[in-house]
Amino acid sequence: MNIKLWFFLLAPHGTRQRTTTVIRNKRRRIKQLHFNLLDFIVDKKKQKDVSTRKKLLTSSQSHSAPNSRRIRKRKKTCSRLRKRIILNRKLKSEAKEKLVEDDLVQQIAKLEIGNQPPTAFVHSRRFRSYCDNTTSPKLLDLTEKLLREIFRFQARAYDKNQIKGRAHRRYVCGFKECLRQLSINKVKLMIIATDCEPCSIPGGLDEVLNDIKAKCLETKVPWVFSLERKKLGYILFKRAAVSCVGILSYDGAQGVFHELMECSETEKLRYRETMQLN
């Protein structure tokens, strides 16, 4: 170590002065560097006062603050039709339990098979007895095409102007809305799913379907039984299954609409022929 640097370190704090060191580079040229050891001492930075954000209140914390309010989840309300469907399911489950307890399941099944009309093989759980037209791939494709076109037109109108889009709707979903639009003669076509849940209690789905048919006959509105509930909901981007769709305007898809009407007429004739043969 350099003697000058050694004396500098041993000297008291007040008597320290600048020192010089000699450094030789690669070309053997001597350079003198002046430095002070006090320059290498770094002061600690003062921490700035950071304004902390107020914590959001949760349901587990107290709500004693004057402006804090507890966010409560909105309870889902069941409609009358939904309540009757749930009641019908409950009655069916109770009836099945009684049959199992009495050990008469096989005998009653034989009686039911014997009492059924010979046309029972035409109808099933996916194609119920209220349908009056058969389903073909062409009919299913035309209904899907028509629904997609009408959905596209309504979505485009809604994107342009929300108020006008809501005022001039192209279609409605559900029995309640369809019955409401049928009563004011706004529906041009009714598309009903083929696999609606059976509900024979008063005010159930069977009565609602009969009411829709009667109102369609009064107002001379055509109807088509096509697609299943899940498929209708999938086409219209609905989370839940859709039982029926009422088309209020088919402007822009007249060709598909007329093709669907022709196909539905042929399918109705085919259904009548199969019923007569059976």
Secondary structure, DSSP 8 states (H G I E B T S, - for coil): --HHHHHHHHS-STT---EEEEEE-TT--EEEEEE-GGGG------------------TTS---STT------------HHHHHHHHHHHHHHHHHHHHHHHT-HHHHHHHHHHHS-TTTTT--SSS-TT--S---HHHHHHHHHHHHHHHHHHHHHHHH-HHHHHHS-SEEESHHHHHHHHHTT--SEEEE-S------STTSHHHHHHHHHHHHHHHT--EEE-S-HHHHHHHTT-SS---EEEE---TT-HHHHHHHHHHHHHHHHHHHHHHHH-
